[in-house]
Amino acid sequence: MNELVTIGLDVATAGVRALAVRDGTVLASAAEPLAAPVRDGSGHSEQDARSWWPAAEAALGRVTAALPGHGSEVAAVAIAATSGTIAGVDSRGEPVGPALMYDDRRGAEYNAKAAELGAERWRALGSGVSATSALGRIAWLAEHVPEVTKIQHTADLIAAKLTGGPVAADWSHALKSGYDPRAREWPHEVFAGLGVPESLLPPVVAPATVLGRVPQPVAGLPAGCEVVAGMTDGCAGQLAAGAVAPGQFVGILGTTYVLKGVTAELVPDPAGVVYSHRHPDGWWLPGGASNTGGEAVSGEPDLPALDAAAAARGPAGIVAYPLRRTGERFPFASAEAEGFVLGTPADEAELHRARLEGVAFLERLALDHLRRLGVAMTGPLLAAGGGSRSPLWTRIRASVTGLGLRVAPNAETGYGAALLAAAGVLPGGLTAVCGELPGGTLIEPEVAEQEALSASYRRFCAALHERGWIDSELYATTQR
C-alpha cells in the first residue's frame, strides 16, 4: 500500500466528479455539472467541448481545498471519460466546434466503409465497427471541418490543459476511434482508404503511462504533479470494483447489466457480443453490456417492501425475461428480442421476484457464453452498481450463478481513475496498487434455492432458443 494522494477525474455526460484517494481510502470528493448534450433527432449528438476544462478545474479546486494540505500532497491525477466522444482542435489545442458524442451517428457511412477496409484486422481483433464508432466521426471531421489539426478524446483535452501542451491518448479511450490494441497501432489502411491524414491522430500509450507534469499550480494541484493516462469510464469502474488480474470478473448491475473481466489472452467472439479493451499491464478486458438490468424494476413505488415480500416467497414459479425495449446486445444479439413472462404470476411479489431472477439468468447466460469461449474465471464474482445494494437481488444472483458475489465498496469511475494515477507513479503497476484494496462484503449462494432456480434458468434458456435468439451450441451449454 502507499501513502501517496492521487486524484481521479470522472468526466461523464452530465458532469465531472473528482475523488482524492490515499491508501485505498477516499479522502474527499467534489462534482460539477455539465450542460446536457444537444440531440436534434437527426442522429447528431453534441456537447460544448469548451465546457469540459472549466468544470474539471472547478471540481479539482473543490476537492483539493478539502484536503489537509489543500492539494500540495497530490502526487498524480488521471482522467476517465465516456468512450467514443471526440473533439477536433486547432493548432493551439482549442476546440474548433462542439464535441461529437459517443452516440452521434453522422459517421455511420464512414464506419460501414471502415468495416470493409479493415475486415481482416477487425477479425483478428475479435471486434467490429458499429454505426456509432468514433472512427467514422474522425473521418467526418476530416472531410467537413478543415480547421481541425488534431483529434482529441475528452481525457486528452483535459490532460493537455493540465500539462500545458498536447499529450498522447491512451489505448482505452482510443479503442472506438479505431486504434488496434492487438497490433498497437492505428489502422493505417482504414484511414488511408477514408482519406484521413494520420497527422490528425494522436500518439497512443498504455493507460497508467505518465503523460507529463503540471508546470505551475492549477486548481490546487502543485507544480510537478504527474498527469497519468487514464481509461474509459467503464474500464475505470471495472478496476475500481477489483477486477484487475486474469480470471477476475465483475457484474455491474446499473440501469443495464454489464459483465467485464480480465484474461491473459485476447478472446475473439464469433458471435460479436463480446469486445475487449486492453489492460494497462498488457492483458485483455473482455466484456459486454445488456439492454436490461436495473431498469427491469425501475419505477416501482416501494422496492424495499417488494424485496421483502419476494424474499419471503422464495423462488418464483414463473419465468421472466424483463427486457423493457426491443432488441438485445449481450449475452446474445437480436434486434427482435422482446421481454416475456412464462406463466401467470400469483401476485406482484411473485412477478417482482421473477424479474430479479430474470436479470440473474442473463448474468449466468453471459458467464456461460464466456465459458464456451474458453474463458476461465476465479471466484468470487465481483458485484457493483446500484442493483448490488439489494441484499435479496445479490443473493439471487449468487444462487443462480453458483458463485459467491463480493460487493465492491468503491466501484465508481473516479476511484478507478485514482488507482490508475497511483499505478503511474508507483512501482509494480496496477496489479500491485490494487493488491490490498478493501475486499467488500461476500454473499454466498442460498443452497436450498439453487435447484429451483436452475430449473427456471433452463426454462428461460429454452424459451430464448425456441425464439431463435441463442444458438444451439450456447443452448446446449446452458442445459448441462
C-alpha positions as CSV (number, residue, x, y, z in Angstrom):
1,M,0.0,0.0,0.0
2,N,1.1,3.6,-0.4
3,E,0.8,6.9,1.3
4,L,0.5,9.0,-1.9
5,V,-2.6,11.0,-2.6
6,T,-3.9,10.7,-6.1
7,I,-7.0,12.2,-7.8
8,G,-9.2,10.5,-10.3
9,L,-11.4,12.7,-12.6
10,D,-14.6,11.1,-13.9
11,V,-15.8,13.2,-16.9
12,A,-19.4,11.9,-17.6
13,T,-22.1,13.2,-19.9
14,A,-23.8,15.1,-17.1
15,G,-20.9,16.3,-15.0
16,V,-17.4,16.0,-13.7
17,R,-16.6,14.2,-10.4
18,A,-13.2,14.3,-8.7
19,L,-12.1,11.8,-6.0
20,A,-8.9,12.1,-3.8
21,V,-7.7,8.7,-2.7
22,R,-4.9,7.6,-0.3
23,D,-4.1,4.0,0.6
24,G,-7.4,2.9,-0.9
25,T,-9.4,5.4,1.2
26,V,-11.5,8.2,-0.3
27,L,-10.3,11.4,1.4
28,A,-12.6,13.9,-0.5
29,S,-14.8,14.2,-3.5
30,A,-16.5,17.0,-5.5
31,A,-18.7,17.3,-8.5
32,E,-19.5,20.0,-11.1
33,P,-22.4,19.8,-13.6
34,L,-22.1,19.9,-17.4
35,A,-24.8,21.1,-19.8
36,A,-26.7,18.1,-21.4
37,P,-25.7,17.1,-24.9
38,V,-27.8,18.6,-27.7
39,R,-29.6,15.9,-29.7
40,D,-31.6,17.1,-32.7
41,G,-33.4,13.9,-33.8
42,S,-31.3,13.6,-36.9
43,G,-28.6,11.4,-35.3
44,H,-26.5,14.4,-34.2
45,S,-25.4,14.5,-30.6
46,E,-23.1,17.3,-29.5
47,Q,-21.7,18.9,-26.3
48,D,-19.7,22.1,-25.8
49,A,-16.1,20.8,-25.6
50,R,-15.0,24.1,-24.2
51,S,-17.1,23.4,-21.1
52,W,-15.1,20.3,-20.0
53,W,-12.0,22.1,-18.7
54,P,-13.8,24.7,-16.6
55,A,-15.9,22.0,-15.0
56,A,-12.8,19.8,-14.4
57,E,-10.9,22.8,-13.0
58,A,-13.7,23.6,-10.6
59,A,-14.1,20.0,-9.4
60,L,-10.3,19.8,-8.8
61,G,-10.3,23.1,-7.0
62,R,-13.0,22.0,-4.6
63,V,-11.6,18.5,-3.9
64,T,-8.0,19.8,-3.3
65,A,-9.4,22.6,-1.0
66,A,-10.9,19.8,1.2
67,L,-7.5,18.1,1.7
68,P,-5.3,18.9,4.8
69,G,-2.6,20.3,2.5
70,H,-5.0,22.0,0.2
71,G,-3.7,19.9,-2.7
72,S,0.0,20.2,-2.1
73,E,0.2,16.5,-1.2
74,V,-1.3,15.3,-4.5
75,A,1.2,13.3,-6.5
76,A,-0.7,12.4,-9.6
77,V,-4.0,12.8,-11.4
78,A,-5.7,10.6,-14.1
79,I,-8.8,11.1,-16.2
80,A,-11.6,8.7,-17.2
81,A,-14.3,9.8,-19.6
82,T,-17.1,8.5,-21.8
83,S,-16.0,6.1,-24.5
84,G,-16.2,7.3,-28.1
85,T,-16.6,11.1,-27.5
86,I,-14.2,13.2,-29.6
87,A,-13.4,16.8,-30.4
88,G,-11.5,18.4,-33.2
89,V,-8.9,21.0,-32.1
90,D,-6.8,23.6,-33.9
91,S,-3.1,24.2,-33.7
92,R,-3.4,25.8,-30.3
93,G,-5.3,22.8,-28.9
94,E,-8.6,24.7,-28.7
95,P,-11.8,23.0,-29.9
96,V,-13.0,24.3,-33.3
97,G,-16.6,23.2,-32.7
98,P,-18.7,21.1,-30.5
99,A,-17.7,17.6,-29.3
100,L,-19.2,14.7,-31.2
101,M,-20.7,12.5,-28.5
102,Y,-20.5,8.7,-28.3
103,D,-24.0,8.2,-29.8
104,D,-23.5,10.7,-32.7
105,R,-24.4,8.9,-35.9
106,R,-23.0,11.3,-38.6
107,G,-20.1,8.9,-39.2
108,A,-22.3,5.9,-39.9
109,E,-21.5,5.7,-43.6
110,Y,-17.7,6.1,-43.0
111,N,-18.0,3.3,-40.4
112,A,-19.7,1.0,-42.9
113,K,-16.7,1.5,-45.3
114,A,-14.2,1.1,-42.4
115,A,-15.7,-2.3,-41.6
116,E,-14.9,-3.4,-45.1
117,L,-11.5,-1.8,-45.3
118,G,-10.3,-3.3,-42.1
119,A,-12.2,-6.6,-42.1
120,E,-9.1,-8.7,-41.7
121,R,-7.8,-6.5,-38.8
122,W,-11.2,-6.5,-37.0
123,R,-11.5,-10.2,-37.4
124,A,-8.1,-10.8,-35.7
125,L,-9.0,-8.4,-33.0
126,G,-12.4,-10.1,-32.5
127,S,-14.4,-6.9,-32.7
128,G,-16.3,-4.8,-35.3
129,V,-17.1,-1.3,-36.3
130,S,-20.5,-0.1,-35.3
131,A,-22.5,2.8,-36.8
132,T,-21.6,5.0,-33.8
133,S,-17.9,4.2,-33.6
134,A,-15.8,7.3,-33.2
135,L,-13.7,6.2,-36.2
136,G,-16.4,7.4,-38.6
137,R,-16.7,10.7,-36.8
138,I,-13.0,11.3,-37.2
139,A,-13.5,10.8,-41.0
140,W,-16.5,13.1,-41.0
141,L,-14.5,15.9,-39.2
142,A,-11.6,15.4,-41.6
143,E,-13.9,16.0,-44.6
144,H,-16.2,18.6,-43.2
145,V,-14.2,20.7,-40.7
146,P,-10.9,21.8,-42.4
147,E,-9.8,23.8,-39.3
148,V,-9.2,20.6,-37.4
149,T,-5.5,19.8,-37.0
150,K,-5.8,17.1,-34.3
151,I,-8.4,14.8,-32.8
152,Q,-8.7,14.7,-29.1
153,H,-10.7,12.5,-26.8
154,T,-12.3,14.1,-23.7
155,A,-9.4,12.9,-21.5
156,D,-6.8,14.1,-23.9
157,L,-8.2,17.6,-23.9
158,I,-8.3,17.9,-20.2
159,A,-4.8,16.4,-19.8
160,A,-3.5,18.9,-22.3
161,K,-4.9,21.7,-20.2
162,L,-3.1,20.3,-17.1
163,T,0.2,19.8,-18.8
164,G,0.1,22.9,-20.9
165,G,0.6,21.1,-24.2
166,P,-0.6,18.2,-26.4
167,V,-0.5,14.7,-24.9
168,A,-0.8,11.1,-26.1
169,A,-4.1,9.3,-26.0
170,D,-4.4,6.1,-24.0
171,W,-5.4,2.9,-25.9
172,S,-8.6,2.6,-23.9
173,H,-10.1,5.9,-25.0
174,A,-8.7,5.4,-28.5
175,L,-10.3,1.9,-29.0
176,K,-13.6,3.2,-30.6
177,S,-11.6,5.6,-32.6
178,G,-10.2,2.6,-34.4
179,Y,-6.9,2.0,-32.5
180,D,-5.8,-1.6,-32.7
181,P,-4.6,-2.6,-29.2
182,R,-3.5,-6.0,-30.5
183,A,-1.1,-4.7,-33.1
184,R,-0.6,-1.5,-31.0
185,E,-1.1,0.8,-34.0
186,W,-3.7,2.9,-35.8
187,P,-5.4,1.0,-38.7
188,H,-3.3,2.7,-41.4
189,E,-5.1,1.0,-44.3
190,V,-8.5,2.1,-43.0
191,F,-7.7,5.8,-42.5
192,A,-5.9,5.8,-45.9
193,G,-9.0,4.4,-47.5
194,L,-11.2,7.0,-45.8
195,G,-8.8,9.9,-46.9
196,V,-8.0,10.8,-43.3
197,P,-4.4,12.1,-42.8
198,E,-2.7,10.4,-39.9
199,S,-1.4,13.7,-38.7
200,L,-4.9,14.2,-37.2
201,L,-4.4,11.2,-34.9
202,P,-2.6,11.4,-31.5
203,P,0.2,9.1,-30.5
204,V,-1.1,6.3,-28.2
205,V,0.3,4.9,-25.0
206,A,-0.8,2.4,-22.4
207,P,-3.1,3.5,-19.6
208,A,-1.1,4.4,-16.4
209,T,1.7,6.0,-18.5
210,V,2.9,9.4,-17.3
211,L,1.8,11.9,-19.9
212,G,3.5,14.9,-18.4
213,R,3.6,17.2,-15.3
214,V,1.6,20.2,-14.2
215,P,4.1,23.1,-15.0
216,Q,2.6,25.5,-12.4
217,P,0.0,25.3,-9.7
218,V,-3.6,24.9,-11.1
219,A,-6.9,24.1,-9.3
220,G,-5.0,23.3,-6.1
221,L,-2.6,20.8,-7.8
222,P,1.1,21.5,-7.2
223,A,3.7,22.1,-9.8
224,G,5.2,18.8,-10.7
225,C,2.1,16.8,-10.1
226,E,2.1,13.9,-12.6
227,V,-0.6,13.6,-15.2
228,V,-1.2,10.0,-15.9
229,A,-3.1,8.3,-18.8
230,G,-6.5,7.0,-17.7
231,M,-9.1,4.7,-19.2
232,T,-12.7,4.9,-20.3
233,D,-15.4,5.2,-17.6
234,G,-16.4,1.6,-17.9
235,C,-12.9,0.2,-17.7
236,A,-12.0,2.5,-14.7
237,G,-15.2,1.3,-13.0
238,Q,-14.1,-2.3,-13.5
239,L,-10.7,-1.6,-12.0
240,A,-12.4,0.1,-9.0
241,A,-14.5,-2.9,-8.4
242,G,-11.4,-5.0,-8.1
243,A,-11.3,-6.9,-11.4
244,V,-7.6,-6.3,-12.2
245,A,-6.0,-9.7,-12.7
246,P,-6.7,-12.6,-15.1
247,G,-9.7,-14.6,-14.1
248,Q,-11.4,-11.8,-12.1
249,F,-14.8,-10.6,-13.4
250,V,-17.3,-8.0,-12.2
251,G,-21.0,-7.9,-12.8
252,I,-22.2,-4.3,-12.8
253,L,-25.9,-4.0,-12.2
254,G,-27.0,-0.5,-13.0
255,T,-29.7,0.6,-15.4
256,T,-28.3,-2.1,-17.6
257,Y,-26.2,-5.1,-16.8
258,V,-22.5,-5.1,-17.7
259,L,-20.1,-8.0,-17.3
260,K,-16.3,-7.2,-17.6
261,G,-13.2,-9.1,-16.6
262,V,-9.6,-9.8,-17.3
263,T,-8.0,-12.5,-19.4
264,A,-4.3,-13.2,-20.2
265,E,-5.0,-13.6,-23.9
266,L,-7.4,-11.9,-26.3
267,V,-10.7,-13.7,-26.6
268,P,-12.3,-13.2,-30.1
269,D,-16.0,-13.8,-30.1
270,P,-17.6,-15.2,-33.3
271,A,-21.0,-14.0,-32.1
272,G,-19.7,-10.5,-31.9
273,V,-21.3,-9.7,-28.5
274,V,-18.0,-9.5,-26.5
275,Y,-15.3,-6.9,-27.2
276,S,-12.0,-6.3,-25.5
277,H,-10.2,-3.3,-24.2
278,R,-6.5,-3.8,-23.3
279,H,-5.3,-3.9,-19.7
280,P,-2.5,-1.4,-18.7
281,D,-0.3,-4.4,-18.0
282,G,-0.9,-5.9,-21.4
283,W,-3.7,-8.4,-20.6
284,W,-7.2,-8.1,-22.0
285,L,-10.5,-6.8,-20.7
286,P,-13.4,-8.7,-22.4
287,G,-16.9,-7.7,-21.7
288,G,-20.4,-6.8,-22.9
289,A,-23.4,-4.8,-21.9
290,S,-27.0,-6.0,-21.9
291,N,-30.1,-3.9,-22.7
292,T,-31.7,-4.9,-19.4
293,G,-30.7,-4.7,-15.8
294,G,-31.9,-2.4,-13.0
295,E,-34.3,-0.9,-15.5
296,A,-36.4,-4.1,-15.1
297,V,-37.7,-2.9,-11.7
298,S,-37.3,0.9,-12.1
299,G,-40.4,2.9,-11.3
300,E,-41.7,0.5,-8.6
301,P,-43.1,2.6,-5.8
302,D,-41.8,0.6,-2.8
303,L,-38.9,-1.6,-3.8
304,P,-37.8,-2.5,-0.2
305,A,-41.3,-3.8,0.5
306,L,-41.4,-5.7,-2.7
307,D,-38.0,-7.2,-2.0
308,A,-39.2,-8.3,1.5
309,A,-42.3,-10.0,0.0
310,A,-40.3,-11.6,-2.7
311,A,-37.7,-12.9,-0.2
312,A,-40.4,-14.4,1.9
313,R,-41.9,-16.1,-1.1
314,G,-38.8,-17.9,-2.3
315,P,-38.0,-18.8,-6.0
316,A,-40.8,-17.8,-8.4
317,G,-42.9,-20.4,-10.1
318,I,-42.9,-18.3,-13.3
319,V,-40.0,-17.2,-15.5
320,A,-39.5,-13.7,-16.8
321,Y,-37.2,-12.0,-19.3
322,P,-37.7,-8.4,-18.1
323,L,-36.5,-6.6,-21.2
324,R,-38.3,-3.2,-21.5
325,R,-37.4,-2.4,-25.0
326,T,-37.0,-4.2,-28.3
327,G,-33.5,-5.7,-29.1
328,E,-30.7,-7.2,-27.1
329,R,-27.0,-6.9,-27.5
330,F,-25.5,-9.1,-24.7
331,P,-25.1,-12.0,-23.9
332,F,-26.8,-12.6,-27.3
333,A,-27.5,-10.2,-30.1
334,S,-31.0,-10.0,-31.5
335,A,-32.8,-6.9,-32.9
336,E,-36.1,-8.7,-32.5
337,A,-35.7,-9.7,-28.8
338,E,-38.6,-8.8,-26.6
339,G,-39.4,-9.4,-22.9
340,F,-41.7,-12.2,-21.9
341,V,-43.3,-13.9,-18.9
342,L,-43.8,-17.7,-18.9
343,G,-46.8,-18.4,-16.6
344,T,-49.2,-16.2,-14.7
345,P,-47.9,-14.6,-11.5
346,A,-49.9,-15.1,-8.3
347,D,-49.3,-11.5,-7.3
348,E,-46.9,-8.5,-7.6
349,A,-44.4,-10.1,-5.3
350,E,-44.0,-13.2,-7.5
351,L,-43.7,-11.0,-10.6
352,H,-41.1,-8.8,-8.9
353,R,-39.2,-11.9,-7.8
354,A,-39.3,-13.3,-11.4
355,R,-37.9,-10.1,-12.8
356,L,-35.0,-10.2,-10.3
357,E,-34.3,-13.8,-11.2
358,G,-34.6,-13.0,-15.0
359,V,-31.7,-10.5,-14.7
360,A,-29.7,-13.1,-12.8
361,F,-30.4,-15.6,-15.5
362,L,-29.0,-13.1,-18.0
363,E,-25.9,-12.9,-15.9
364,R,-25.5,-16.7,-15.8
365,L,-26.0,-16.9,-19.5
366,A,-23.3,-14.3,-20.0
367,L,-21.0,-16.4,-17.9
368,D,-21.9,-19.5,-19.9
369,H,-21.2,-17.6,-23.1
370,L,-17.7,-16.6,-21.9
371,R,-17.0,-20.2,-20.7
372,R,-17.8,-21.6,-24.1
373,L,-15.2,-19.1,-25.5
374,G,-12.7,-20.8,-23.2
375,V,-12.6,-18.0,-20.5
376,A,-11.5,-19.2,-17.1
377,M,-12.9,-17.4,-14.1
378,T,-11.9,-17.4,-10.5
379,G,-14.5,-16.8,-7.8
380,P,-16.0,-14.9,-6.3
381,L,-17.7,-12.8,-8.9
382,L,-17.3,-9.1,-8.0
383,A,-20.5,-7.1,-7.9
384,A,-21.1,-3.3,-8.4
385,G,-23.8,-0.9,-9.5
386,G,-27.0,0.3,-7.8
387,G,-28.7,-3.1,-8.1
388,S,-25.9,-4.7,-6.0
389,R,-27.2,-2.7,-3.0
390,S,-30.2,-5.0,-2.8
391,P,-29.3,-7.9,-0.5
392,L,-32.1,-10.1,-2.0
393,W,-31.0,-9.5,-5.6
394,T,-27.4,-10.1,-4.8
395,R,-28.3,-13.4,-3.0
396,I,-30.4,-14.5,-6.0
397,R,-27.5,-13.7,-8.4
398,A,-25.1,-15.7,-6.2
399,S,-27.6,-18.7,-6.1
400,V,-28.3,-18.6,-9.8
401,T,-24.6,-18.4,-10.9
402,G,-23.4,-20.7,-8.2
403,L,-20.7,-18.2,-7.4
404,G,-20.1,-16.1,-4.3
405,L,-20.7,-12.4,-5.0
406,R,-18.3,-9.9,-3.4
407,V,-19.9,-6.4,-3.3
408,A,-17.2,-3.9,-4.1
409,P,-17.1,-0.9,-1.7
410,N,-15.7,1.8,-4.0
411,A,-16.8,0.7,-7.5
412,E,-17.0,4.1,-9.2
413,T,-15.2,5.6,-12.2
414,G,-13.3,8.3,-10.3
415,Y,-11.9,5.8,-7.8
416,G,-10.6,3.6,-10.7
417,A,-9.0,6.7,-12.3
418,A,-7.3,7.5,-9.0
419,L,-5.9,3.9,-8.9
420,L,-4.5,4.4,-12.4
421,A,-2.9,7.6,-11.3
422,A,-1.2,5.7,-8.5
423,A,-0.1,2.9,-10.8
424,G,1.6,5.6,-13.0
425,V,3.9,6.8,-10.2
426,L,4.4,3.7,-8.0
427,P,6.5,0.5,-8.8
428,G,4.6,-2.7,-9.6
429,G,1.9,-1.3,-11.9
430,L,-1.8,-1.5,-11.4
431,T,-1.9,-5.1,-10.1
432,A,0.4,-4.1,-7.2
433,V,-1.6,-0.9,-6.4
434,C,-4.8,-2.8,-6.3
435,G,-3.5,-5.9,-4.4
436,E,-4.5,-4.8,-1.0
437,L,-7.7,-2.8,-1.6
438,P,-10.7,-3.2,0.7
439,G,-12.5,-6.5,-0.2
440,G,-16.1,-5.8,0.3
441,T,-19.0,-8.0,1.5
442,L,-19.2,-11.6,0.3
443,I,-22.6,-13.0,-0.4
444,E,-22.8,-16.8,-0.7
445,P,-25.4,-18.9,-2.7
446,E,-28.6,-20.0,-1.0
447,V,-28.1,-23.7,-1.4
448,A,-31.8,-24.5,-0.6
449,E,-32.9,-22.4,-3.6
450,Q,-30.4,-23.5,-6.2
451,E,-32.3,-26.5,-7.6
452,A,-35.5,-24.5,-8.3
453,L,-33.5,-21.6,-9.8
454,S,-31.5,-23.9,-12.0
455,A,-34.7,-25.4,-13.3
456,S,-36.1,-21.9,-14.1
457,Y,-32.8,-21.0,-15.8
458,R,-33.1,-24.0,-18.1
459,R,-36.7,-22.9,-19.0
460,F,-35.5,-19.4,-19.6
461,C,-32.8,-20.5,-22.0
462,A,-35.2,-22.9,-23.7
463,A,-37.5,-20.0,-24.4
464,L,-34.6,-17.9,-25.9
465,H,-33.6,-20.9,-28.1
466,E,-37.2,-21.5,-29.3
467,R,-37.4,-17.9,-30.4
468,G,-34.1,-18.2,-32.3
469,W,-32.2,-15.7,-30.1
470,I,-29.5,-18.0,-28.8
471,D,-27.7,-20.6,-30.9
472,S,-27.8,-24.4,-30.3
473,E,-24.3,-24.6,-29.0
474,L,-24.9,-22.0,-26.3
475,Y,-28.3,-23.6,-25.5
476,A,-26.6,-27.0,-25.0
477,T,-24.1,-25.3,-22.7
478,T,-26.9,-23.9,-20.5
479,Q,-28.6,-27.3,-20.1
480,R,-25.6,-29.1,-18.6
